Amino acid sequence: MDSTTLVLDQDYIDNTYDELGQLYISLDKDPLIFGPKRLTGKIAEARAMLQRCERVFLQVSHDLHRFSRAHRIEETKLKLSKDNLFANDPETRAGKNVADREAIATMKLHDQVKEVHRLDVAVQDLKALLLVVKAKRADLRDTQGRLRDQIRLCQEEIGLGGRWGSQRPNAPDLPDKNTTSADLDAIDRLLASVEGETHLGPLEEAEEEAEEEAEEEAEEEAEEEAEEEAEEEAEEQNLPEEDGAPSGALVVGGVALDFKEESDGVPRGLAPSSTEDEVEAFLQGGPESTPAPKKKQLVVGEDDLAGILDAFD
């Protein structure tokens, strides 16, 4: 490999610095309000930037290796050429001291000295560029770690009752506004205009009040149910009169049982046509369902018949 073919352009170094400066991701102060898609987008963006930084790192490392190798080769050639001049060149050996001989040899090897110096500058530039690439790679890895921390904190906040916001995933960041003394004065005036304060009770008192309200509602429902049951029982006891039944008649099973009106100071009772036993029998199942008593049959034998005839005689 000829060292003259290795050329490190200054534009290449400047463009690399500009590209590394654009590999930057801004983190949201409150990522929960933007939703999970914004976080996943930033994670993918950080990964893409880190991959690009890795490619730049490999390219710069490769260039540094090539230029360092060429620089070492040229340094070796220059040393051998100087030693040859010191040993065989009469003009170089005619120098009064070592410094004079070194200066004479350097002037004769002018082109080789310039090439070594050019390669040395290129190596130093690539080493500096490589340090910047390493720093940017470390910064992007730190950004990835911060994004993981934000995801963990969002999960903890959701566990405490937080919710993902309704902002668009690609919503622009809100500009930061520094608080000034005028803003603080406006807040003070607003607070001074408030006449009263609203004191919120602790959470335990609110829970006790809710339980008391629930108990009162349950008691009211129980009372309403008891009143409805009492009204139904009263309606069942007060049976309605059948159409066409006489006043004061008791309607049982669709049959009107007539009562006598009170007359001559005698309290009214059941009509002679229906006794109390008949009414009870009717209520228990009706006169048709009451079985009639069986008649006993008298069985008379021959001896009994002869005894009866003798008694008549």
C-alpha positions, 0 to 999 in steps of 0.5 A: 500500500502506497502511503501517497494514496492515503489522503485525509480530507478536512471536509470528511472530518468536518462532516463527521463532526456535524453528523455527530452533533445531530445525533441528539434525542430530547427527553420529555419531562412528563412522558405519561401525557403523550402516550406510549407510542411517543416513548416507543418512537424515541426508543427506536430513534435512539437505536437508529442513532446508536447504529449510525454512531457505531458505523462511524466509529468503525469507519474512523477506527479503520482509517486510523489503523490504515494511517497509523500503519502507513505512518510507521512504515514511512518513519522506518524508511526515513530512519534507514535513509538517514542512517545511510547518509550518516554512514556513506554520504561525505557531505553529511559526514562533513558536519561539525557536530551531530546537529549539523549532520542531522540538519544536512540529512533532513534537507536531503530527505525533504520529501520523506520528512514531509510525508511522515509529518502529513501522516502524523497529522492525519493520525492525530486528527483521527484519534481526536475524532475517535474520542468524539465518536466514543463520547457520542456513543456513550451519550446515546447509550445513556439516553437509552437507559434514561428511556428505560427509566422513564418507562419504569416510572410511567408503569409505577405512576399508572399503578398509583392511578395515573393514565396515559394522555391523549396527546398525539405521538408526534406532538411537538415539545412545549417550549419552556417558560421561565417564571419571572417576578411579574408572574409571581406577583400575578399569582400573589394577587390572585391568591389575595383575591380569594376570600375563603378557603375550601378545606378538604377532609382526609380520605378516611372521613370521606369513606366513613361518610360514604358508608353512613350514606349507604347504611341510611339508604339500606334502612330506608329501602327496608322500611319501604319494603316493610310498609309495602308488605303491611299494605298487602296483608291489609288488602288481603284481610279486607276482601272486596264485595261481589257485585250483586251481593247484599250489604254486610254479606261475606264473600267466600270462594265466590259465594255470598254468605248473608248475615242478618242485620241487627234488629230489636237489639239482637246482634246480627249473626249468620242467616238460618240458611247457613250455620257456623259449622257449614261455613267452617266446612265450606272454608275447609273444602266445601260441603261437597268435599266433606265425606258423609258418615257411613251407616253401620250395618247390623248383622244378625245370626240364626241364634239371635233371630231365634232369641228375638222370636222367643222374646216375643212369645 
